């Protein structure tokens, strides 16, 4: 590396460390640039990162679901609601190869919780009359979960409320824009699923520690 290159590298490093943006201080733009991303793509990815942060924050605080539940006669705590939605999802086969009678193990998988936690949630749903346990004819020791009419009434109202709110986010969008967004977001989620399934990479050593 020449003297000029060294000076430029040092200046770039100092500018990076002086930035108030932790992503810049960590060298994210440099990493993306070395990966072949253009300046405009890097700028767009950093903006997307902020949008996803706001989206995650809203999801973690339960703001969207809280708004959906406004005005509904029945209100369920977040974990109980998620349990009921998971059972409905499995029953309908949404995001799965086929629809099938839910079990506590399946609910635990969808909710990403341990079976004991899923069992407690299901027990609460049963006690409130949203779900019943039904024995499997082929194996009396095994039971599946069945949604009750009370749950169907709640889910119908919840789904309509959700879609009224969800559709507001796309007010003014063209059909083409919605289709493009859906396709690209699906690709993003698919790529992220692949990325998280791969072995973790060791972080590159920081220049100042070399």
Secondary structure as GFF3:
##gff-version 3
##sequence-region A 1 210
A	DSSP	alpha_helix	3	18	.	.	.	ID=ss1
A	DSSP	alpha_helix	22	25	.	.	.	ID=ss2
A	DSSP	alpha_helix	28	34	.	.	.	ID=ss3
A	DSSP	alpha_helix	39	61	.	.	.	ID=ss4
A	DSSP	alpha_helix	63	69	.	.	.	ID=ss5
A	DSSP	alpha_helix	78	92	.	.	.	ID=ss6
A	DSSP	alpha_helix	104	111	.	.	.	ID=ss7
A	DSSP	alpha_helix	115	127	.	.	.	ID=ss8
A	DSSP	beta_strand	131	136	.	.	.	ID=ss9
A	DSSP	beta_strand	139	147	.	.	.	ID=ss10
A	DSSP	alpha_helix	149	168	.	.	.	ID=ss11
A	DSSP	alpha_helix	175	197	.	.	.	ID=ss12
A	DSSP	three_ten_helix	207	209	.	.	.	ID=ss13
###
